[in-house]
Amino acid sequence: MLTINTILKEINDVPVDRLEELYQFIHSLTPKTKSTEQLRKKILSFGGAFGDMSSKDYADFVSQTKVTRAKLFDRNIEL
């Protein structure tokens, strides 16, 4: 039966110049929750992006966004 210790012993034999490649491969096998966390951090970095807008400009932006969304997503499409 394969164990984590067996794998770790094999990793010890990997040449130093190939460790980055090994790391990337192992990272590609891990669940996507880490990617989701990175995406979450990127999205949150936009927090306060509209802080320099006046209340009137921000209200106009929100209003126009709602109108645009309604036009894009509230239409009947025949398939």
PyMOL Python script that loads the backbone (N, CA, C, O; Angstrom):
from pymol import cmd

cmd.read_pdbstr("""\
ATOM      1  N   MET A   1       0.848  -1.182   0.000  1.00  0.00           N
ATOM      2  CA  MET A   1       0.000   0.000   0.000  1.00  0.00           C
ATOM      3  C   MET A   1       0.889   1.240   0.000  1.00  0.00           C
ATOM      4  O   MET A   1       1.862   1.321   0.751  1.00  0.00           O
ATOM      5  N   LEU A   2       0.547   2.193  -0.843  1.00  0.00           N
ATOM      6  CA  LEU A   2       1.314   3.422  -0.959  1.00  0.00           C
ATOM      7  C   LEU A   2       0.988   4.354   0.200  1.00  0.00           C
ATOM      8  O   LEU A   2      -0.181   4.594   0.505  1.00  0.00           O
ATOM      9  N   THR A   3       2.016   4.874   0.838  1.00  0.00           N
ATOM     10  CA  THR A   3       1.803   5.784   1.964  1.00  0.00           C
ATOM     11  C   THR A   3       2.484   7.116   1.677  1.00  0.00           C
ATOM     12  O   THR A   3       3.292   7.225   0.755  1.00  0.00           O
ATOM     13  N   ILE A   4       2.155   8.112   2.464  1.00  0.00           N
ATOM     14  CA  ILE A   4       2.760   9.427   2.312  1.00  0.00           C
ATOM     15  C   ILE A   4       4.267   9.363   2.558  1.00  0.00           C
ATOM     16  O   ILE A   4       5.035  10.085   1.923  1.00  0.00           O
ATOM     17  N   ASN A   5       4.681   8.508   3.469  1.00  0.00           N
ATOM     18  CA  ASN A   5       6.112   8.360   3.748  1.00  0.00           C
ATOM     19  C   ASN A   5       6.858   7.804   2.539  1.00  0.00           C
ATOM     20  O   ASN A   5       7.980   8.226   2.258  1.00  0.00           O
ATOM     21  N   THR A   6       6.256   6.875   1.832  1.00  0.00           N
ATOM     22  CA  THR A   6       6.865   6.324   0.627  1.00  0.00           C
ATOM     23  C   THR A   6       7.045   7.417  -0.420  1.00  0.00           C
ATOM     24  O   THR A   6       8.088   7.510  -1.068  1.00  0.00           O
ATOM     25  N   ILE A   7       6.026   8.230  -0.572  1.00  0.00           N
ATOM     26  CA  ILE A   7       6.086   9.332  -1.545  1.00  0.00           C
ATOM     27  C   ILE A   7       7.153  10.344  -1.137  1.00  0.00           C
ATOM     28  O   ILE A   7       7.915  10.812  -1.983  1.00  0.00           O
ATOM     29  N   LEU A   8       7.215  10.683   0.144  1.00  0.00           N
ATOM     30  CA  LEU A   8       8.207  11.646   0.630  1.00  0.00           C
ATOM     31  C   LEU A   8       9.628  11.138   0.413  1.00  0.00           C
ATOM     32  O   LEU A   8      10.522  11.924   0.097  1.00  0.00           O
ATOM     33  N   LYS A   9       9.849   9.831   0.580  1.00  0.00           N
ATOM     34  CA  LYS A   9      11.172   9.256   0.328  1.00  0.00           C
ATOM     35  C   LYS A   9      11.544   9.417  -1.141  1.00  0.00           C
ATOM     36  O   LYS A   9      12.695   9.711  -1.461  1.00  0.00           O
ATOM     37  N   GLU A  10      10.585   9.228  -2.026  1.00  0.00           N
ATOM     38  CA  GLU A  10      10.838   9.399  -3.456  1.00  0.00           C
ATOM     39  C   GLU A  10      11.133  10.859  -3.792  1.00  0.00           C
ATOM     40  O   GLU A  10      11.992  11.149  -4.626  1.00  0.00           O
ATOM     41  N   ILE A  11      10.424  11.768  -3.145  1.00  0.00           N
ATOM     42  CA  ILE A  11      10.631  13.197  -3.394  1.00  0.00           C
ATOM     43  C   ILE A  11      12.044  13.614  -3.004  1.00  0.00           C
ATOM     44  O   ILE A  11      12.628  14.495  -3.635  1.00  0.00           O
ATOM     45  N   ASN A  12      12.596  12.987  -1.969  1.00  0.00           N
ATOM     46  CA  ASN A  12      13.968  13.294  -1.556  1.00  0.00           C
ATOM     47  C   ASN A  12      14.985  13.031  -2.662  1.00  0.00           C
ATOM     48  O   ASN A  12      16.065  13.621  -2.668  1.00  0.00           O
ATOM     49  N   ASP A  13      14.642  12.147  -3.595  1.00  0.00           N
ATOM     50  CA  ASP A  13      15.555  11.792  -4.685  1.00  0.00           C
ATOM     51  C   ASP A  13      15.415  12.703  -5.907  1.00  0.00           C
ATOM     52  O   ASP A  13      16.177  12.573  -6.864  1.00  0.00           O
ATOM     53  N   VAL A  14      14.463  13.608  -5.880  1.00  0.00           N
ATOM     54  CA  VAL A  14      14.261  14.512  -7.023  1.00  0.00           C
ATOM     55  C   VAL A  14      15.400  15.523  -7.060  1.00  0.00           C
ATOM     56  O   VAL A  14      15.718  16.134  -6.040  1.00  0.00           O
ATOM     57  N   PRO A  15      16.022  15.708  -8.235  1.00  0.00           N
ATOM     58  CA  PRO A  15      17.111  16.690  -8.338  1.00  0.00           C
ATOM     59  C   PRO A  15      16.617  18.103  -8.006  1.00  0.00           C
ATOM     60  O   PRO A  15      15.472  18.455  -8.290  1.00  0.00           O
ATOM     61  N   VAL A  16      17.477  18.884  -7.417  1.00  0.00           N
ATOM     62  CA  VAL A  16      17.117  20.234  -6.965  1.00  0.00           C
ATOM     63  C   VAL A  16      16.595  21.088  -8.124  1.00  0.00           C
ATOM     64  O   VAL A  16      15.664  21.874  -7.947  1.00  0.00           O
ATOM     65  N   ASP A  17      17.185  20.937  -9.295  1.00  0.00           N
ATOM     66  CA  ASP A  17      16.770  21.755 -10.429  1.00  0.00           C
ATOM     67  C   ASP A  17      15.387  21.379 -10.977  1.00  0.00           C
ATOM     68  O   ASP A  17      14.865  22.070 -11.851  1.00  0.00           O
ATOM     69  N   ARG A  18      14.800  20.310 -10.480  1.00  0.00           N
ATOM     70  CA  ARG A  18      13.463  19.890 -10.930  1.00  0.00           C
ATOM     71  C   ARG A  18      12.397  20.104  -9.864  1.00  0.00           C
ATOM     72  O   ARG A  18      11.237  19.750 -10.076  1.00  0.00           O
ATOM     73  N   LEU A  19      12.769  20.679  -8.720  1.00  0.00           N
ATOM     74  CA  LEU A  19      11.819  20.853  -7.624  1.00  0.00           C
ATOM     75  C   LEU A  19      10.680  21.811  -7.985  1.00  0.00           C
ATOM     76  O   LEU A  19       9.534  21.583  -7.599  1.00  0.00           O
ATOM     77  N   GLU A  20      10.985  22.863  -8.712  1.00  0.00           N
ATOM     78  CA  GLU A  20       9.933  23.805  -9.119  1.00  0.00           C
ATOM     79  C   GLU A  20       8.897  23.099  -9.992  1.00  0.00           C
ATOM     80  O   GLU A  20       7.695  23.294  -9.815  1.00  0.00           O
ATOM     81  N   GLU A  21       9.354  22.296 -10.916  1.00  0.00           N
ATOM     82  CA  GLU A  21       8.457  21.527 -11.781  1.00  0.00           C
ATOM     83  C   GLU A  21       7.607  20.559 -10.953  1.00  0.00           C
ATOM     84  O   GLU A  21       6.408  20.421 -11.196  1.00  0.00           O
ATOM     85  N   LEU A  22       8.212  19.904  -9.998  1.00  0.00           N
ATOM     86  CA  LEU A  22       7.486  18.991  -9.113  1.00  0.00           C
ATOM     87  C   LEU A  22       6.438  19.747  -8.304  1.00  0.00           C
ATOM     88  O   LEU A  22       5.302  19.296  -8.157  1.00  0.00           O
ATOM     89  N   TYR A  23       6.840  20.901  -7.786  1.00  0.00           N
ATOM     90  CA  TYR A  23       5.903  21.715  -7.007  1.00  0.00           C
ATOM     91  C   TYR A  23       4.700  22.105  -7.859  1.00  0.00           C
ATOM     92  O   TYR A  23       3.563  22.003  -7.400  1.00  0.00           O
ATOM     93  N   GLN A  24       4.930  22.549  -9.088  1.00  0.00           N
ATOM     94  CA  GLN A  24       3.837  22.939  -9.976  1.00  0.00           C
ATOM     95  C   GLN A  24       2.921  21.750 -10.263  1.00  0.00           C
ATOM     96  O   GLN A  24       1.699  21.896 -10.301  1.00  0.00           O
ATOM     97  N   PHE A  25       3.514  20.577 -10.464  1.00  0.00           N
ATOM     98  CA  PHE A  25       2.704  19.384 -10.713  1.00  0.00           C
ATOM     99  C   PHE A  25       1.843  19.040  -9.510  1.00  0.00           C
ATOM    100  O   PHE A  25       0.650  18.771  -9.650  1.00  0.00           O
ATOM    101  N   ILE A  26       2.444  19.049  -8.332  1.00  0.00           N
ATOM    102  CA  ILE A  26       1.678  18.740  -7.113  1.00  0.00           C
ATOM    103  C   ILE A  26       0.571  19.763  -6.917  1.00  0.00           C
ATOM    104  O   ILE A  26      -0.553  19.417  -6.553  1.00  0.00           O
ATOM    105  N   HIS A  27       0.897  21.016  -7.161  1.00  0.00           N
ATOM    106  CA  HIS A  27      -0.100  22.080  -7.024  1.00  0.00           C
ATOM    107  C   HIS A  27      -1.267  21.866  -7.995  1.00  0.00           C
ATOM    108  O   HIS A  27      -2.412  22.166  -7.655  1.00  0.00           O
ATOM    109  N   SER A  28      -0.995  21.361  -9.178  1.00  0.00           N
ATOM    110  CA  SER A  28      -2.063  21.134 -10.164  1.00  0.00           C
ATOM    111  C   SER A  28      -3.012  20.014  -9.725  1.00  0.00           C
ATOM    112  O   SER A  28      -4.138  19.930 -10.217  1.00  0.00           O
ATOM    113  N   LEU A  29      -2.573  19.169  -8.817  1.00  0.00           N
ATOM    114  CA  LEU A  29      -3.397  18.054  -8.342  1.00  0.00           C
ATOM    115  C   LEU A  29      -4.275  18.423  -7.152  1.00  0.00           C
ATOM    116  O   LEU A  29      -5.205  17.688  -6.817  1.00  0.00           O
ATOM    117  N   THR A  30      -3.992  19.545  -6.516  1.00  0.00           N
ATOM    118  CA  THR A  30      -4.743  19.926  -5.329  1.00  0.00           C
ATOM    119  C   THR A  30      -6.117  20.455  -5.708  1.00  0.00           C
ATOM    120  O   THR A  30      -6.304  20.936  -6.826  1.00  0.00           O
ATOM    121  N   PRO A  31      -7.078  20.377  -4.801  1.00  0.00           N
ATOM    122  CA  PRO A  31      -8.425  20.864  -5.096  1.00  0.00           C
ATOM    123  C   PRO A  31      -8.425  22.340  -5.468  1.00  0.00           C
ATOM    124  O   PRO A  31      -7.528  23.091  -5.084  1.00  0.00           O
ATOM    125  N   LYS A  32      -9.424  22.737  -6.204  1.00  0.00           N
ATOM    126  CA  LYS A  32      -9.513  24.102  -6.709  1.00  0.00           C
ATOM    127  C   LYS A  32      -9.903  25.123  -5.648  1.00  0.00           C
ATOM    128  O   LYS A  32     -10.029  26.305  -5.966  1.00  0.00           O
ATOM    129  N   THR A  33     -10.095  24.714  -4.413  1.00  0.00           N
ATOM    130  CA  THR A  33     -10.482  25.670  -3.378  1.00  0.00           C
ATOM    131  C   THR A  33      -9.399  26.716  -3.167  1.00  0.00           C
ATOM    132  O   THR A  33      -9.705  27.856  -2.818  1.00  0.00           O
ATOM    133  N   LYS A  34      -8.154  26.353  -3.371  1.00  0.00           N
ATOM    134  CA  LYS A  34      -7.082  27.331  -3.246  1.00  0.00           C
ATOM    135  C   LYS A  34      -7.227  28.396  -4.331  1.00  0.00           C
ATOM    136  O   LYS A  34      -7.043  29.581  -4.054  1.00  0.00           O
ATOM    137  N   SER A  35      -7.549  27.997  -5.550  1.00  0.00           N
ATOM    138  CA  SER A  35      -7.768  28.958  -6.624  1.00  0.00           C
ATOM    139  C   SER A  35      -8.953  29.852  -6.298  1.00  0.00           C
ATOM    140  O   SER A  35      -8.929  31.052  -6.571  1.00  0.00           O
ATOM    141  N   THR A  36      -9.979  29.268  -5.716  1.00  0.00           N
ATOM    142  CA  THR A  36     -11.149  30.041  -5.341  1.00  0.00           C
ATOM    143  C   THR A  36     -10.778  31.086  -4.303  1.00  0.00           C
ATOM    144  O   THR A  36     -11.278  32.210  -4.351  1.00  0.00           O
ATOM    145  N   GLU A  37      -9.920  30.736  -3.377  1.00  0.00           N
ATOM    146  CA  GLU A  37      -9.484  31.683  -2.351  1.00  0.00           C
ATOM    147  C   GLU A  37      -8.675  32.814  -2.979  1.00  0.00           C
ATOM    148  O   GLU A  37      -8.821  33.971  -2.588  1.00  0.00           O
ATOM    149  N   GLN A  38      -7.827  32.487  -3.946  1.00  0.00           N
ATOM    150  CA  GLN A  38      -7.053  33.521  -4.630  1.00  0.00           C
ATOM    151  C   GLN A  38      -7.978  34.456  -5.405  1.00  0.00           C
ATOM    152  O   GLN A  38      -7.783  35.671  -5.398  1.00  0.00           O
ATOM    153  N   LEU A  39      -8.982  33.891  -6.072  1.00  0.00           N
ATOM    154  CA  LEU A  39      -9.947  34.700  -6.801  1.00  0.00           C
ATOM    155  C   LEU A  39     -10.721  35.596  -5.852  1.00  0.00           C
ATOM    156  O   LEU A  39     -10.978  36.759  -6.162  1.00  0.00           O
ATOM    157  N   ARG A  40     -11.091  35.065  -4.709  1.00  0.00           N
ATOM    158  CA  ARG A  40     -11.814  35.838  -3.702  1.00  0.00           C
ATOM    159  C   ARG A  40     -10.986  37.044  -3.275  1.00  0.00           C
ATOM    160  O   ARG A  40     -11.513  38.150  -3.157  1.00  0.00           O
ATOM    161  N   LYS A  41      -9.699  36.836  -3.044  1.00  0.00           N
ATOM    162  CA  LYS A  41      -8.821  37.921  -2.634  1.00  0.00           C
ATOM    163  C   LYS A  41      -8.709  38.984  -3.726  1.00  0.00           C
ATOM    164  O   LYS A  41      -8.684  40.179  -3.431  1.00  0.00           O
ATOM    165  N   LYS A  42      -8.643  38.550  -4.986  1.00  0.00           N
ATOM    166  CA  LYS A  42      -8.574  39.508  -6.089  1.00  0.00           C
ATOM    167  C   LYS A  42      -9.847  40.343  -6.164  1.00  0.00           C
ATOM    168  O   LYS A  42      -9.796  41.557  -6.358  1.00  0.00           O
ATOM    169  N   ILE A  43     -10.980  39.681  -6.008  1.00  0.00           N
ATOM    170  CA  ILE A  43     -12.260  40.393  -6.056  1.00  0.00           C
ATOM    171  C   ILE A  43     -12.358  41.394  -4.919  1.00  0.00           C
ATOM    172  O   ILE A  43     -12.777  42.534  -5.122  1.00  0.00           O
ATOM    173  N   LEU A  44     -11.973  40.969  -3.722  1.00  0.00           N
ATOM    174  CA  LEU A  44     -12.042  41.859  -2.563  1.00  0.00           C
ATOM    175  C   LEU A  44     -11.085  43.039  -2.674  1.00  0.00           C
ATOM    176  O   LEU A  44     -11.282  44.060  -2.015  1.00  0.00           O
ATOM    177  N   SER A  45     -10.057  42.908  -3.496  1.00  0.00           N
ATOM    178  CA  SER A  45      -9.112  44.014  -3.657  1.00  0.00           C
ATOM    179  C   SER A  45      -9.761  45.220  -4.332  1.00  0.00           C
ATOM    180  O   SER A  45      -9.215  46.322  -4.281  1.00  0.00           O
ATOM    181  N   PHE A  46     -10.919  45.024  -4.963  1.00  0.00           N
ATOM    182  CA  PHE A  46     -11.622  46.133  -5.594  1.00  0.00           C
ATOM    183  C   PHE A  46     -12.515  46.883  -4.608  1.00  0.00           C
ATOM    184  O   PHE A  46     -13.144  47.877  -4.970  1.00  0.00           O
ATOM    185  N   GLY A  47     -12.569  46.414  -3.381  1.00  0.00           N
ATOM    186  CA  GLY A  47     -13.376  47.086  -2.363  1.00  0.00           C
ATOM    187  C   GLY A  47     -12.973  48.549  -2.235  1.00  0.00           C
ATOM    188  O   GLY A  47     -11.787  48.863  -2.136  1.00  0.00           O
ATOM    189  N   GLY A  48     -13.942  49.428  -2.237  1.00  0.00           N
ATOM    190  CA  GLY A  48     -13.676  50.860  -2.129  1.00  0.00           C
ATOM    191  C   GLY A  48     -13.269  51.508  -3.434  1.00  0.00           C
ATOM    192  O   GLY A  48     -12.869  52.672  -3.455  1.00  0.00           O
ATOM    193  N   ALA A  49     -13.370  50.751  -4.544  1.00  0.00           N
ATOM    194  CA  ALA A  49     -12.956  51.292  -5.840  1.00  0.00           C
ATOM    195  C   ALA A  49     -13.796  52.502  -6.252  1.00  0.00           C
ATOM    196  O   ALA A  49     -13.335  53.338  -7.029  1.00  0.00           O
ATOM    197  N   PHE A  50     -15.010  52.600  -5.744  1.00  0.00           N
ATOM    198  CA  PHE A  50     -15.878  53.716  -6.099  1.00  0.00           C
ATOM    199  C   PHE A  50     -15.901  54.780  -5.007  1.00  0.00           C
ATOM    200  O   PHE A  50     -16.752  55.669  -5.022  1.00  0.00           O
ATOM    201  N   GLY A  51     -14.981  54.692  -4.075  1.00  0.00           N
ATOM    202  CA  GLY A  51     -14.961  55.610  -2.944  1.00  0.00           C
ATOM    203  C   GLY A  51     -14.737  57.062  -3.316  1.00  0.00           C
ATOM    204  O   GLY A  51     -15.138  57.962  -2.577  1.00  0.00           O
ATOM    205  N   ASP A  52     -14.092  57.304  -4.469  1.00  0.00           N
ATOM    206  CA  ASP A  52     -13.830  58.678  -4.859  1.00  0.00           C
ATOM    207  C   ASP A  52     -14.949  59.287  -5.710  1.00  0.00           C
ATOM    208  O   ASP A  52     -14.854  60.439  -6.135  1.00  0.00           O
ATOM    209  N   MET A  53     -16.014  58.504  -5.958  1.00  0.00           N
ATOM    210  CA  MET A  53     -17.156  59.020  -6.724  1.00  0.00           C
ATOM    211  C   MET A  53     -18.099  59.785  -5.793  1.00  0.00           C
ATOM    212  O   MET A  53     -18.232  59.469  -4.611  1.00  0.00           O
ATOM    213  N   SER A  54     -18.737  60.784  -6.357  1.00  0.00           N
ATOM    214  CA  SER A  54     -19.748  61.498  -5.569  1.00  0.00           C
ATOM    215  C   SER A  54     -20.965  60.594  -5.411  1.00  0.00           C
ATOM    216  O   SER A  54     -21.133  59.637  -6.167  1.00  0.00           O
ATOM    217  N   SER A  55     -21.799  60.891  -4.448  1.00  0.00           N
ATOM    218  CA  SER A  55     -23.009  60.089  -4.224  1.00  0.00           C
ATOM    219  C   SER A  55     -23.902  60.112  -5.450  1.00  0.00           C
ATOM    220  O   SER A  55     -24.501  59.099  -5.811  1.00  0.00           O
ATOM    221  N   LYS A  56     -23.988  61.273  -6.089  1.00  0.00           N
ATOM    222  CA  LYS A  56     -24.830  61.401  -7.288  1.00  0.00           C
ATOM    223  C   LYS A  56     -24.281  60.537  -8.433  1.00  0.00           C
ATOM    224  O   LYS A  56     -25.039  59.831  -9.097  1.00  0.00           O
ATOM    225  N   ASP A  57     -22.969  60.596  -8.659  1.00  0.00           N
ATOM    226  CA  ASP A  57     -22.359  59.788  -9.723  1.00  0.00           C
ATOM    227  C   ASP A  57     -22.508  58.300  -9.439  1.00  0.00           C
ATOM    228  O   ASP A  57     -22.784  57.516 -10.347  1.00  0.00           O
ATOM    229  N   TYR A  58     -22.327  57.910  -8.182  1.00  0.00           N
ATOM    230  CA  TYR A  58     -22.457  56.498  -7.821  1.00  0.00           C
ATOM    231  C   TYR A  58     -23.897  56.023  -8.019  1.00  0.00           C
ATOM    232  O   TYR A  58     -24.123  54.928  -8.535  1.00  0.00           O
ATOM    233  N   ALA A  59     -24.863  56.837  -7.615  1.00  0.00           N
ATOM    234  CA  ALA A  59     -26.272  56.478  -7.799  1.00  0.00           C
ATOM    235  C   ALA A  59     -26.588  56.345  -9.284  1.00  0.00           C
ATOM    236  O   ALA A  59     -27.324  55.440  -9.675  1.00  0.00           O
ATOM    237  N   ASP A  60     -26.047  57.225 -10.112  1.00  0.00           N
ATOM    238  CA  ASP A  60     -26.251  57.142 -11.553  1.00  0.00           C
ATOM    239  C   ASP A  60     -25.615  55.868 -12.111  1.00  0.00           C
ATOM    240  O   ASP A  60     -26.206  55.200 -12.959  1.00  0.00           O
ATOM    241  N   PHE A  61     -24.423  55.532 -11.640  1.00  0.00           N
ATOM    242  CA  PHE A  61     -23.751  54.310 -12.065  1.00  0.00           C
ATOM    243  C   PHE A  61     -24.589  53.079 -11.730  1.00  0.00           C
ATOM    244  O   PHE A  61     -24.776  52.203 -12.574  1.00  0.00           O
ATOM    245  N   VAL A  62     -25.088  53.013 -10.507  1.00  0.00           N
ATOM    246  CA  VAL A  62     -25.908  51.875 -10.075  1.00  0.00           C
ATOM    247  C   VAL A  62     -27.176  51.791 -10.919  1.00  0.00           C
ATOM    248  O   VAL A  62     -27.577  50.705 -11.337  1.00  0.00           O
ATOM    249  N   SER A  63     -27.796  52.920 -11.164  1.00  0.00           N
ATOM    250  CA  SER A  63     -29.016  52.949 -11.965  1.00  0.00           C
ATOM    251  C   SER A  63     -28.763  52.438 -13.381  1.00  0.00           C
ATOM    252  O   SER A  63     -29.520  51.617 -13.897  1.00  0.00           O
ATOM    253  N   GLN A  64     -27.701  52.927 -13.998  1.00  0.00           N
ATOM    254  CA  GLN A  64     -27.367  52.489 -15.360  1.00  0.00           C
ATOM    255  C   GLN A  64     -26.993  51.008 -15.391  1.00  0.00           C
ATOM    256  O   GLN A  64     -27.309  50.314 -16.357  1.00  0.00           O
ATOM    257  N   THR A  65     -26.334  50.524 -14.364  1.00  0.00           N
ATOM    258  CA  THR A  65     -25.978  49.109 -14.291  1.00  0.00           C
ATOM    259  C   THR A  65     -27.236  48.241 -14.225  1.00  0.00           C
ATOM    260  O   THR A  65     -27.307  47.200 -14.879  1.00  0.00           O
ATOM    261  N   LYS A  66     -28.217  48.660 -13.448  1.00  0.00           N
ATOM    262  CA  LYS A  66     -29.475  47.912 -13.347  1.00  0.00           C
ATOM    263  C   LYS A  66     -30.187  47.881 -14.684  1.00  0.00           C
ATOM    264  O   LYS A  66     -30.717  46.842 -15.078  1.00  0.00           O
ATOM    265  N   VAL A  67     -30.208  49.000 -15.387  1.00  0.00           N
ATOM    266  CA  VAL A  67     -30.864  49.067 -16.704  1.00  0.00           C
ATOM    267  C   VAL A  67     -30.156  48.140 -17.688  1.00  0.00           C
ATOM    268  O   VAL A  67     -30.803  47.404 -18.434  1.00  0.00           O
ATOM    269  N   THR A  68     -28.837  48.182 -17.686  1.00  0.00           N
ATOM    270  CA  THR A  68     -28.064  47.338 -18.599  1.00  0.00           C
ATOM    271  C   THR A  68     -28.295  45.860 -18.301  1.00  0.00           C
ATOM    272  O   THR A  68     -28.479  45.066 -19.223  1.00  0.00           O
ATOM    273  N   ARG A  69     -28.286  45.488 -17.036  1.00  0.00           N
ATOM    274  CA  ARG A  69     -28.534  44.088 -16.663  1.00  0.00           C
ATOM    275  C   ARG A  69     -29.921  43.648 -17.107  1.00  0.00           C
ATOM    276  O   ARG A  69     -30.093  42.543 -17.622  1.00  0.00           O
ATOM    277  N   ALA A  70     -30.896  44.504 -16.907  1.00  0.00           N
ATOM    278  CA  ALA A  70     -32.265  44.159 -17.296  1.00  0.00           C
ATOM    279  C   ALA A  70     -32.342  43.916 -18.800  1.00  0.00           C
ATOM    280  O   ALA A  70     -33.004  42.979 -19.248  1.00  0.00           O
ATOM    281  N   LYS A  71     -31.671  44.754 -19.573  1.00  0.00           N
ATOM    282  CA  LYS A  71     -31.685  44.590 -21.030  1.00  0.00           C
ATOM    283  C   LYS A  71     -30.966  43.315 -21.459  1.00  0.00           C
ATOM    284  O   LYS A  71     -31.382  42.654 -22.410  1.00  0.00           O
ATOM    285  N   LEU A  72     -29.902  42.977 -20.766  1.00  0.00           N
ATOM    286  CA  LEU A  72     -29.123  41.802 -21.149  1.00  0.00           C
ATOM    287  C   LEU A  72     -29.753  40.486 -20.723  1.00  0.00           C
ATOM    288  O   LEU A  72     -29.699  39.503 -21.463  1.00  0.00           O
ATOM    289  N   PHE A  73     -30.348  40.458 -19.541  1.00  0.00           N
ATOM    290  CA  PHE A  73     -30.767  39.181 -18.980  1.00  0.00           C
ATOM    291  C   PHE A  73     -32.274  38.983 -18.872  1.00  0.00           C
ATOM    292  O   PHE A  73     -32.712  37.899 -18.486  1.00  0.00           O
ATOM    293  N   ASP A  74     -33.064  39.966 -19.193  1.00  0.00           N
ATOM    294  CA  ASP A  74     -34.508  39.826 -19.100  1.00  0.00           C
ATOM    295  C   ASP A  74     -35.158  39.730 -20.480  1.00  0.00           C
ATOM    296  O   ASP A  74     -36.189  40.355 -20.726  1.00  0.00           O
ATOM    297  N   ARG A  75     -34.580  38.978 -21.343  1.00  0.00           N
ATOM    298  CA  ARG A  75     -35.164  38.832 -22.674  1.00  0.00           C
ATOM    299  C   ARG A  75     -35.456  37.363 -22.956  1.00  0.00           C
ATOM    300  O   ARG A  75     -34.773  36.472 -22.450  1.00  0.00           O
ATOM    301  N   ASN A  76     -36.451  37.133 -23.748  1.00  0.00           N
ATOM    302  CA  ASN A  76     -36.827  35.774 -24.122  1.00  0.00           C
ATOM    303  C   ASN A  76     -35.967  35.315 -25.281  1.00  0.00           C
ATOM    304  O   ASN A  76     -35.826  36.017 -26.282  1.00  0.00           O
ATOM    305  N   ILE A  77     -35.406  34.155 -25.139  1.00  0.00           N
ATOM    306  CA  ILE A  77     -34.552  33.599 -26.177  1.00  0.00           C
ATOM    307  C   ILE A  77     -35.132  32.256 -26.582  1.00  0.00           C
ATOM    308  O   ILE A  77     -35.368  31.389 -25.741  1.00  0.00           O
ATOM    309  N   GLU A  78     -35.361  32.093 -27.884  1.00  0.00           N
ATOM    310  CA  GLU A  78     -35.856  30.816 -28.383  1.00  0.00           C
ATOM    311  C   GLU A  78     -34.678  29.924 -28.727  1.00  0.00           C
ATOM    312  O   GLU A  78     -33.762  30.322 -29.446  1.00  0.00           O
ATOM    313  N   LEU A  79     -34.722  28.731 -28.208  1.00  0.00           N
ATOM    314  CA  LEU A  79     -33.636  27.770 -28.488  1.00  0.00           C
ATOM    315  C   LEU A  79     -34.067  26.742 -29.467  1.00  0.00           C
ATOM    316  O   LEU A  79     -33.286  25.857 -29.817  1.00  0.00           O
TER     317      LEU A  79
END
""", "prot")
cmd.dss("prot")
cmd.show_as("cartoon", "prot")
cmd.util.cbc("prot")
cmd.orient("prot")
